[in-house]
Amino acid sequence: MKIADKVNPLGITEKEKENIDKLIAFAEKNKFDIEKMRKRVAGDLPAPGDYPDYSVVIGNFKIVYTIEEHTMGWMKHISVSDALKKLPSVYHTAELIKFFGFEELMDGNLIIQPELEVCAVGIMQPFETL
């Protein structure tokens, strides 16, 4: 049992948990291979957050979840943004990512991009279940 199954300080509802499970299942079936990643970087494909199936809204947070092939292998990538266009707190981000099977936040996997129109915290970790 994951810690997210035991601890729920954000009050995430059962319906929201179901939506998270649907998002994870969708991302696992619709991975971004290296060719799609190259097209995204070149601007030939929209960002995953522009596709409703790659995101879920939990409270004031929009969460985008993808599985992507990079030169270092397959990675799971999550982006957390705040509906108020403020940078999400580290606390909220750390709690939300647990529902997606991410480990604790570490300096090496935390990407903060306040220069974007929507401030987001992004985390990448190896995806080991292919």
C-alpha positions as CSV (number, residue, x, y, z in Angstrom):
1,M,0.0,0.0,0.0
2,K,1.4,3.4,-1.0
3,I,1.6,6.2,1.5
4,A,-0.9,8.1,-0.6
5,D,-3.5,5.4,0.2
6,K,-3.0,6.1,3.9
7,V,-2.4,9.9,4.1
8,N,-4.5,12.4,2.4
9,P,-3.9,15.9,3.9
10,L,-5.3,17.7,0.9
11,G,-8.7,16.0,1.2
12,I,-8.6,14.5,-2.3
13,T,-12.0,12.9,-3.0
14,E,-12.7,9.4,-4.2
15,K,-13.8,10.8,-7.6
16,E,-10.6,12.8,-7.9
17,K,-8.6,9.6,-7.1
18,E,-10.6,7.8,-9.9
19,N,-9.7,10.7,-12.3
20,I,-6.0,10.3,-11.3
21,D,-6.2,6.6,-12.0
22,K,-7.8,7.2,-15.4
23,L,-5.1,9.8,-16.2
24,I,-2.3,7.4,-15.3
25,A,-3.9,4.6,-17.3
26,F,-4.3,6.9,-20.3
27,A,-0.6,8.1,-20.1
28,E,0.6,4.5,-19.9
29,K,-1.2,3.6,-23.1
30,N,-0.3,6.9,-24.9
31,K,3.4,7.4,-24.3
32,F,5.5,10.1,-26.0
33,D,8.2,8.2,-27.8
34,I,11.4,9.9,-28.8
35,E,10.0,11.0,-32.2
36,K,7.0,12.7,-30.6
37,M,9.3,14.3,-28.1
38,R,11.4,15.8,-30.9
39,K,8.3,17.1,-32.5
40,R,7.2,18.7,-29.2
41,V,10.6,20.4,-28.7
42,A,10.4,21.7,-32.3
43,G,6.9,23.1,-31.7
44,D,5.3,20.7,-34.1
45,L,3.1,19.2,-31.4
46,P,1.2,21.0,-28.7
47,A,2.2,20.6,-25.1
48,P,0.6,17.7,-23.2
49,G,-1.3,20.2,-21.0
50,D,-3.2,21.3,-24.1
51,Y,-4.7,17.8,-24.4
52,P,-7.5,17.2,-21.8
53,D,-6.7,13.5,-21.5
54,Y,-3.2,14.2,-20.1
55,S,-4.4,16.4,-17.2
56,V,-6.6,16.4,-14.2
57,V,-7.8,19.2,-11.9
58,I,-7.6,18.7,-8.2
59,G,-8.8,21.7,-6.2
60,N,-6.9,24.7,-7.5
61,F,-4.2,22.6,-9.1
62,K,-3.9,21.4,-12.7
63,I,-1.8,18.3,-13.0
64,V,-0.3,17.1,-16.3
65,Y,1.1,13.6,-16.4
66,T,3.0,12.0,-19.2
67,I,5.4,9.1,-19.9
68,E,8.2,10.2,-22.2
69,E,11.1,8.7,-23.9
70,H,14.3,10.7,-23.4
71,T,17.9,9.9,-24.3
72,M,18.4,8.5,-20.8
73,G,15.4,6.2,-21.1
74,W,11.7,6.3,-20.3
75,M,10.7,8.9,-17.8
76,K,7.4,9.8,-16.0
77,H,6.9,13.5,-16.0
78,I,4.4,15.5,-13.9
79,S,3.7,19.2,-13.9
80,V,1.7,20.9,-11.2
81,S,0.3,24.4,-11.7
82,D,-2.0,26.6,-9.6
83,A,-5.2,27.9,-11.1
84,L,-4.3,31.3,-9.6
85,K,-1.2,31.3,-11.8
86,K,1.0,31.3,-8.8
87,L,3.8,28.9,-8.3
88,P,2.4,25.9,-6.3
89,S,3.9,25.4,-2.9
90,V,6.5,22.7,-2.4
91,Y,4.2,21.1,0.3
92,H,1.2,20.8,-2.0
93,T,3.3,19.6,-4.9
94,A,5.0,17.0,-2.7
95,E,1.6,15.7,-1.5
96,L,0.0,15.6,-5.0
97,I,2.8,13.7,-6.7
98,K,2.4,10.8,-4.2
99,F,-0.9,9.9,-5.9
100,F,1.0,9.4,-9.1
101,G,3.7,7.1,-7.6
102,F,6.4,9.7,-7.5
103,E,9.1,9.6,-4.8
104,E,9.7,12.5,-2.6
105,L,10.9,15.8,-4.1
106,M,14.6,16.0,-4.6
107,D,16.7,18.8,-5.9
108,G,17.8,16.7,-8.9
109,N,14.3,16.1,-10.3
110,L,12.5,19.4,-9.5
111,I,12.1,21.8,-12.4
112,I,10.6,25.2,-11.5
113,Q,9.6,27.4,-14.5
114,P,8.2,30.7,-13.2
115,E,9.0,32.4,-16.5
116,L,6.2,30.6,-18.3
117,E,2.7,32.1,-18.6
118,V,1.5,29.5,-16.2
119,C,3.9,28.9,-13.3
120,A,4.5,25.2,-12.8
121,V,6.6,22.8,-10.9
122,G,7.7,19.8,-13.0
123,I,9.2,16.6,-11.8
124,M,10.8,13.8,-13.8
125,Q,11.7,10.3,-12.6
126,P,12.5,7.1,-14.3
127,F,9.5,5.1,-15.5
128,E,10.4,1.5,-14.7
129,T,7.2,-0.4,-15.7
130,L,7.1,-0.8,-19.4
